[in-house]
Amino acid sequence: MKSIYILLISILSIGGILAQDDSFKDESIYRIGFNFGPNYNKFRGNEYFKELHSRLNFTAGISFEYRVTENLSLLTNINYELKTIKSEYGRQKTFNLNPKIYNNTNPPWTAFQNGNVDIEELSRFHYLNIPVLVRYYFGYKKEFFVNTGFFYNRLLYANTTREFSEDFNSNVFFIDPEEFFIDHDIGLSFGLGTSFKISQAERIFLEFRYDLGLSNVVKNLSETYSGSLKFIANWSFDL
């Protein structure tokens, strides 16, 4: 977390240096751009999901911005987001896991019958992410900005890969993770960043954004909420 703070301060400082003549006064009120950057996800609420190992993934998409005033604009994105969770668990004794009941050490979508096995499980969730934001520019040349608004995520599909120990029993079976995840997620979005010109009609935006999920994302289990921290690099140009 300390490294994230250092990176954020560095990006804002660079933006301030590069934005010596970056006024928006001569730019179009319409802007389209392309997003790309890493994201890191963490669940809240359910004790099992809070302990899952998240991996660094990526966000990619397009952006649309309409400048209402020199300081204020409306912004939306259409993003593809990959979110990955990893779980590792040791030898399991004989038990039968009802999909509506689970213990804190095993994935709720996994079931065993008469087997001992060591498993490393990697689940990938593919989302369509659509935020609708209000952006406020500030600073001497309006080189800094903050966002706030809401987002809608749609789960496109999910898949899981597993690696087993040699002690694998053919009576072990699994329930697909998408059977447990609700296909949509809604919440609030907050962002902070900087921008600078690279030509008369082109601009680079660098932003830290956090999506705070407010709707339950799993079925038949105690409530679980998403959280996603993103670093977004955006190349945009005037229309």
Buried (B, 14 or more C-beta within 10 A) or exposed (E): EEEEEEEBEEBBEEBBEBBEEBEBEEBEBEBEBEBBBEBBBBBEBBEBBEEBEBBEBBBEBBBBBBBEEEEEBBBBBEBBBBBBBEBEBEEBEEEEBEBEEBEEEBBBBBBBEEBBBBBEBBBBBBBBBBBEBEBBBEBEBBBBBBBEBBBBBEBEEBEBEBEEEEEEBEEBEBBEBBEBBEBEBEBBBBBBBBBBBEEEBBBBBBBBBBBBBEBBBBBEBEEBBBBBBBBBBBBBBBE
